[in-house]
Amino acid sequence: MTKNSIIQNIDSLKLNTSINYGIKTKTEAFTEKLFYTLFDSKAHLEESINELEKQFKEISSIACKKTSELCDENWDKFLAKLPVVLERLNEDAAYILENDPASNSIEEVYLAYPGFYAIAIYRLSHELYSLDLLLFSRLMSEYAHRITGTDIHAGATIATPFFIDHATGIVIGETTVIEKHVKIYQGVTLGALSVSKSMKNAKRHPTVEKNVCIYANATILGGDTIIGKNSIIGGNTWITKSIPEKSVVTNTTTTEVKIKELK
């Protein structure tokens, strides 16, 4: 097979798609610019917001499935939400500083905490999701996933304040509901039980009520599963049914330690 025939073959196979890969890199650049604009004290706000508008409309022209006029209106709606989102993120950052003994300053939380970054991009992508910019929001979420190891679907509903520690390996599904003052550690999954595509619009992921702490590698599954307020979920637990409020759930596996005899 010649090079030209291979090129023609690849080209014919690509005719069945409408993928514009540029949207991926554009979204990543937009995400970084947005984070910088909101949190860097030296960011020139008017200049940065003008640049964000330009980037947003370039992405929206690819991702938005409505008329160009309606797509352009999305920027004004998104921009109007930024002060509220920033206020919530400031509360999240303060909550992290308050609860993590290893944190030394609020600046450290903003600059060096992957959990905070994951929460920030979730809150921003959630606003895109609410505007029905589903591809745009998903690409933003996946960028944060790649950077932090934390996979939070933009459709999840997460109250403020919220604390993620260590971040890596956390999965939070689309229909998850998390109330305020919840703390989650690395490796936690808030996922769905085995479901079919027909359940796309159903609640498939758990609800976590206020003041719950979920320790590392706990798995909580199912749309009907509710973790009652003021509960503690121990590490490595597997939960598929509701837990009453003020519960302490532990994994009963025991670990034995034996001293080796020297020969």
Buried (B, 14 or more C-beta within 10 A) or exposed (E): EEEEEEEEEEEEEEEEEEEEEEBBEBBBBBBEBBBEBBBEEEBEEEEBBEBBBEBBBBBBEBBBEEEEEEBBBBBEEBBEBBEEBBEBBBBBBEBBBEBBEEBEEEEBBBEEBBBBBBBBBBBBBBBBBBBEBBBBBBBBBBBBBEBBBBBBBBBBEBBBBBBBBBBBBBBBBBBBBBBBBBBBBBBBBBBBEEEEEEEEEEBBBBBBBBBBBBBBBBBBBBBEBBBBBEBBBBBEBEBEEBBEBEBEBEBEEEEEEEEEEEE
